[in-house]
Amino acid sequence: MKILVVNAGSSSLKYQLIDMETEKVLAKGGCERIGIPGSLLKAKGNGGEKIYNQDMPDHKVAIELVLAALLDKEIGVIKSMDEIGAVGHRVVASGEYFKKTTLVTPEVLKTLEEKTFELAPLHNPAAATGLRACMEVMPKTPMALVFDTSFHATMPEKAYLYGIDYDDYKKYGVRKYGFHGTSHKFVSSEAAKYLGKKPEELKIVTCHLGNGSSITAVDGGKCVDTSMGFTPLAGILMGTRSGDIDASAVEFLARKKGMSHSEVVTYLNKKCGVAGISGVSSDFRDLIAGAEKGNERCALALDMFAYQTKKYVGSYAAAMGGLDCIVFTAGIGENTPTVRAGVCDGLQFLGVELDEKANNAPNDGSIREISSKRSKVKVLIIPTNEELVIARETAELL
């Protein structure tokens, strides 16, 4: 079976076609500037690459162009649309409405659009737009929704509840949901395989560190806690997101800056994080370069990021009653030795000891062990593969 994985944004659409017998990526690409002049599709397949400079006024046209690329005589990898067994759609937030990967029906689509948009206003409407476009172009092909939040559905109440009136939680669904679930699921599973153990035997902390970052406690193969909350704004500071902040400080900032509530939330999402602390950039390469040149605010941003990540690792080790493995993944986690070293420094009391040479080695895209032979806790770098998780869950559902 071949599964098409779709990740739709408001003006973009990324895709991969995966052969589930071999789990090989047959084709991939992305549509850019949908609904904006100058739209294009960059497509790869059959050993070649092609750029389609074509106007894409909406996601329907984008999907039609993706399918044309898959059938293209030069870079195409299928001969008929019938070869696509199903489409798996990445959806950020499920609320409490969906606990697992779900086959799309009219009722499911209605719930998605009427109940979840306010939980992820930047992401879920875009996902629904891409879904409807696929349904229109591929009416007979099964569609599945794979949620970033599903892996975190195993959290106990004591972990996901906030200290608000319980009736308000039940009425409004205000609680911790967590995000990056497909990534945390993939790397924790790969860690168990690498260590030659069953997931049920391990206590793992997975650190998905990128422009958006989250840390998850995985005990026995299941999520028991995670750093992001009701929205992806919570947890550690990130590229432009503040991370955890006193709720009263939000009201104080709004009053002092003359902002509305929605404006200050946008500010916390778009103008803060390491970009706000450093005053330089949200790109860690720029921060490291700045710190090496003596920029104290760049150095401070890096220190804060590593410190806050380390606090979550330590607290999750306590929550699980032990720690067998730390996993670093995503853009920063896989490519920034300085951050990994900063996170692990001070965790020696847990038995964590890095191999400096292994930590500083270039990223070759493979699973790498960067803990020393004396370390009681394994420290791994594992490249994430969220698309493969989406494809697997779609195939399993069918």
ChimeraX attribute file (.defattr): number of C-alpha atoms within 10 A of each C-alpha:
attribute: neighborCount
match mode: 1-to-1
recipient: residues
	/A:1	13
	/A:2	23
	/A:3	24
	/A:4	25
	/A:5	27
	/A:6	27
	/A:7	22
	/A:8	25
	/A:9	21
	/A:10	19
	/A:11	18
	/A:12	21
	/A:13	23
	/A:14	18
	/A:15	22
	/A:16	25
	/A:17	26
	/A:18	23
	/A:19	18
	/A:20	15
	/A:21	8
	/A:22	9
	/A:23	15
	/A:24	12
	/A:25	17
	/A:26	19
	/A:27	24
	/A:28	21
	/A:29	20
	/A:30	20
	/A:31	27
	/A:32	21
	/A:33	18
	/A:34	24
	/A:35	17
	/A:36	13
	/A:37	11
	/A:38	12
	/A:39	19
	/A:40	21
	/A:41	25
	/A:42	17
	/A:43	24
	/A:44	21
	/A:45	22
	/A:46	15
	/A:47	11
	/A:48	11
	/A:49	15
	/A:50	15
	/A:51	14
	/A:52	14
	/A:53	13
	/A:54	16
	/A:55	17
	/A:56	24
	/A:57	15
	/A:58	18
	/A:59	25
	/A:60	20
	/A:61	18
	/A:62	28
	/A:63	24
	/A:64	17
	/A:65	19
	/A:66	24
	/A:67	19
	/A:68	13
	/A:69	26
	/A:70	25
	/A:71	16
	/A:72	16
	/A:73	12
	/A:74	14
	/A:75	18
	/A:76	21
	/A:77	19
	/A:78	21
	/A:79	11
	/A:80	10
	/A:81	13
	/A:82	12
	/A:83	12
	/A:84	18
	/A:85	18
	/A:86	22
	/A:87	28
	/A:88	29
	/A:89	28
	/A:90	27
	/A:91	26
	/A:92	28
	/A:93	28
	/A:94	26
	/A:95	25
	/A:96	15
	/A:97	13
	/A:98	19
	/A:99	16
	/A:100	18
	/A:101	23
	/A:102	18
	/A:103	17
	/A:104	17
	/A:105	12
	/A:106	8
	/A:107	8
	/A:108	15
	/A:109	16
	/A:110	12
	/A:111	15
	/A:112	23
	/A:113	15
	/A:114	10
	/A:115	14
	/A:116	20
	/A:117	21
	/A:118	14
	/A:119	19
	/A:120	18
	/A:121	12
	/A:122	13
	/A:123	19
	/A:124	24
	/A:125	20
	/A:126	22
	/A:127	25
	/A:128	21
	/A:129	18
	/A:130	26
	/A:131	28
	/A:132	17
	/A:133	19
	/A:134	24
	/A:135	18
	/A:136	13
	/A:137	15
	/A:138	19
	/A:139	11
	/A:140	11
	/A:141	15
	/A:142	18
	/A:143	25
	/A:144	26
	/A:145	28
	/A:146	28
	/A:147	25
	/A:148	25
	/A:149	23
	/A:150	26
	/A:151	25
	/A:152	29
	/A:153	22
	/A:154	15
	/A:155	20
	/A:156	12
	/A:157	11
	/A:158	10
	/A:159	14
	/A:160	21
	/A:161	18
	/A:162	15
	/A:163	9
	/A:164	10
	/A:165	9
	/A:166	13
	/A:167	9
	/A:168	11
	/A:169	14
	/A:170	10
	/A:171	9
	/A:172	9
	/A:173	17
	/A:174	20
	/A:175	21
	/A:176	25
	/A:177	29
	/A:178	31
	/A:179	28
	/A:180	24
	/A:181	25
	/A:182	24
	/A:183	25
	/A:184	31
	/A:185	24
	/A:186	20
	/A:187	26
	/A:188	31
	/A:189	17
	/A:190	18
	/A:191	25
	/A:192	20
	/A:193	12
	/A:194	14
	/A:195	13
	/A:196	9
	/A:197	12
	/A:198	13
	/A:199	20
	/A:200	12
	/A:201	12
	/A:202	21
	/A:203	24
	/A:204	33
	/A:205	29
	/A:206	29
	/A:207	31
	/A:208	27
	/A:209	25
	/A:210	18
	/A:211	18
	/A:212	23
	/A:213	29
	/A:214	28
	/A:215	27
	/A:216	29
	/A:217	30
	/A:218	31
	/A:219	25
	/A:220	17
	/A:221	19
	/A:222	22
	/A:223	24
	/A:224	23
	/A:225	27
	/A:226	29
	/A:227	24
	/A:228	23
	/A:229	22
	/A:230	20
	/A:231	17
	/A:232	23
	/A:233	23
	/A:234	22
	/A:235	24
	/A:236	27
	/A:237	29
	/A:238	26
	/A:239	26
	/A:240	23
	/A:241	28
	/A:242	24
	/A:243	24
	/A:244	15
	/A:245	14
	/A:246	8
	/A:247	8
	/A:248	9
	/A:249	10
	/A:250	15
	/A:251	15
	/A:252	13
	/A:253	16
	/A:254	18
	/A:255	13
	/A:256	9
	/A:257	11
	/A:258	11
	/A:259	14
	/A:260	13
	/A:261	14
	/A:262	10
	/A:263	13
	/A:264	20
	/A:265	17
	/A:266	13
	/A:267	17
	/A:268	20
	/A:269	20
	/A:270	15
	/A:271	19
	/A:272	21
	/A:273	26
	/A:274	29
	/A:275	24
	/A:276	21
	/A:277	22
	/A:278	22
	/A:279	15
	/A:280	15
	/A:281	18
	/A:282	22
	/A:283	15
	/A:284	23
	/A:285	13
	/A:286	14
	/A:287	25
	/A:288	19
	/A:289	13
	/A:290	18
	/A:291	18
	/A:292	12
	/A:293	11
	/A:294	11
	/A:295	15
	/A:296	14
	/A:297	19
	/A:298	26
	/A:299	19
	/A:300	16
	/A:301	26
	/A:302	21
	/A:303	17
	/A:304	19
	/A:305	21
	/A:306	21
	/A:307	19
	/A:308	16
	/A:309	25
	/A:310	22
	/A:311	15
	/A:312	22
	/A:313	24
	/A:314	18
	/A:315	12
	/A:316	25
	/A:317	22
	/A:318	12
	/A:319	15
	/A:320	17
	/A:321	10
	/A:322	16
	/A:323	25
	/A:324	18
	/A:325	23
	/A:326	23
	/A:327	27
	/A:328	26
	/A:329	24
	/A:330	20
	/A:331	17
	/A:332	22
	/A:333	22
	/A:334	28
	/A:335	25
	/A:336	19
	/A:337	18
	/A:338	17
	/A:339	23
	/A:340	26
	/A:341	17
	/A:342	18
	/A:343	20
	/A:344	22
	/A:345	16
	/A:346	15
	/A:347	16
	/A:348	13
	/A:349	9
	/A:350	17
	/A:351	13
	/A:352	22
	/A:353	23
	/A:354	22
	/A:355	16
	/A:356	13
	/A:357	10
	/A:358	14
	/A:359	23
	/A:360	15
	/A:361	12
	/A:362	11
	/A:363	15
	/A:364	10
	/A:365	12
	/A:366	10
	/A:367	18
	/A:368	20
	/A:369	18
	/A:370	21
	/A:371	23
	/A:372	18
	/A:373	12
	/A:374	12
	/A:375	16
	/A:376	16
	/A:377	22
	/A:378	23
	/A:379	27
	/A:380	23
	/A:381	26
	/A:382	25
	/A:383	25
	/A:384	24
	/A:385	16
	/A:386	20
	/A:387	24
	/A:388	22
	/A:389	19
	/A:390	29
	/A:391	29
	/A:392	16
	/A:393	19
	/A:394	26
	/A:395	18
	/A:396	9
	/A:397	12
	/A:398	12
